[in-house]
Amino acid sequence: MQPRGGIIQANILDKDTLYQSYMPYVVGGGLFIPSKQPVRMGEEVFVLATLPDQSQKIPLTGKVIWISHKQNGIKLQGFGIQLTGEKGIFYKSEAEKLLAGVKAAGRNSYTM
């Protein structure tokens, strides 16, 4: 999940990582990106993200709404974005389909 010329990569390889990264409580959907790249609240970022079992990279734009400055055991350093635009709607829909039926009991996320 390294920045590359201003583009941030978010490769979500499995449902567990998607569960930990996806932020369903954010209006329009949100995504936590583990990263050491410095960002500011409200900053617009561009992310190339994947979904589990898919090789297609989805270009996402979003506004930074969450920042974790230091890794502390369960919580990774990184930031969360509120998804925007048509690709954000697509990513939210696909993530929620993949996570349908996944039990939340006893599971942690990277944010709340």
C-alpha positions in Angstrom: 0.0 0.0 0.0 2.7 2.4 -1.0 2.3 5.8 -2.7 3.5 5.9 -6.3 3.7 9.3 -7.8 0.7 10.5 -5.8 -1.3 7.4 -6.4 -1.9 5.1 -3.4 -2.3 1.4 -3.9 -4.8 -0.5 -1.7 -4.7 -4.2 -2.6 -7.5 -5.9 -0.6 -6.6 -9.6 -1.0 -9.2 -11.4 1.1 -12.6 -10.9 2.8 -11.0 -10.5 6.3 -8.8 -7.6 5.1 -11.9 -6.1 3.3 -13.9 -6.4 6.6 -11.1 -4.7 8.5 -10.7 -1.9 5.9 -14.2 -1.2 4.8 -16.1 1.6 6.7 -19.8 0.9 6.2 -20.9 3.6 8.7 -19.5 6.3 6.4 -22.1 8.0 4.1 -21.3 6.7 0.6 -18.9 4.1 2.0 -15.4 4.5 3.3 -12.1 2.7 3.0 -9.2 2.5 5.5 -5.8 2.5 3.7 -2.8 1.3 5.7 -0.1 3.8 4.8 2.7 5.9 6.3 2.1 8.6 3.7 1.3 11.9 5.5 -2.2 13.2 4.8 -4.4 15.9 6.2 -8.1 15.7 7.3 -10.2 16.8 4.4 -7.5 16.2 1.8 -8.7 14.6 -1.5 -6.7 11.5 -2.4 -6.5 9.1 -5.4 -6.4 5.4 -4.7 -6.1 2.3 -6.9 -7.9 -0.4 -5.0 -8.7 -4.0 -5.6 -11.4 -6.3 -4.1 -10.8 -9.9 -3.0 -10.5 -12.4 -5.8 -10.4 -9.6 -8.4 -7.4 -8.4 -10.3 -9.1 -5.2 -11.6 -7.8 -2.0 -10.0 -10.6 0.4 -9.3 -9.6 4.1 -9.4 -11.1 5.7 -6.3 -11.2 9.3 -5.1 -12.1 10.3 -1.6 -11.7 12.7 1.2 -9.6 11.9 4.2 -11.9 11.5 7.2 -9.9 9.3 9.6 -6.2 9.3 10.5 -4.3 6.7 12.6 -0.9 8.2 13.2 0.8 5.2 14.9 0.4 1.5 14.7 -0.7 0.0 18.0 -1.2 -3.7 17.9 -4.6 -4.2 16.1 -4.8 -0.7 14.6 -2.5 0.0 11.7 -1.1 3.4 10.8 -3.0 4.9 7.9 -6.0 6.8 7.0 -9.7 6.4 6.0 -11.4 8.0 3.1 -15.0 8.8 2.3 -15.6 7.3 -1.2 -16.9 9.7 -3.9 -17.9 9.5 -7.5 -19.3 6.7 -9.6 -16.3 4.4 -8.9 -16.9 5.0 -5.1 -20.5 3.9 -5.5 -19.4 0.8 -7.4 -16.7 -0.1 -4.8 -19.2 0.3 -1.9 -21.7 -1.9 -3.7 -19.2 -4.6 -4.5 -17.7 -4.5 -1.0 -21.1 -4.8 0.6 -22.0 -7.8 -1.6 -18.8 -9.6 -0.6 -19.3 -8.9 3.1 -23.0 -9.9 3.1 -23.5 -12.5 5.8 -20.0 -12.0 7.3 -20.5 -12.1 11.1 -19.2 -9.1 13.0 -19.0 -10.8 16.4 -15.5 -10.9 17.8 -14.0 -9.2 14.7 -11.9 -6.1 14.7 -11.6 -3.4 12.1 -8.7 -1.0 11.5 -10.9 1.9 12.6 -13.8 1.5 15.1 
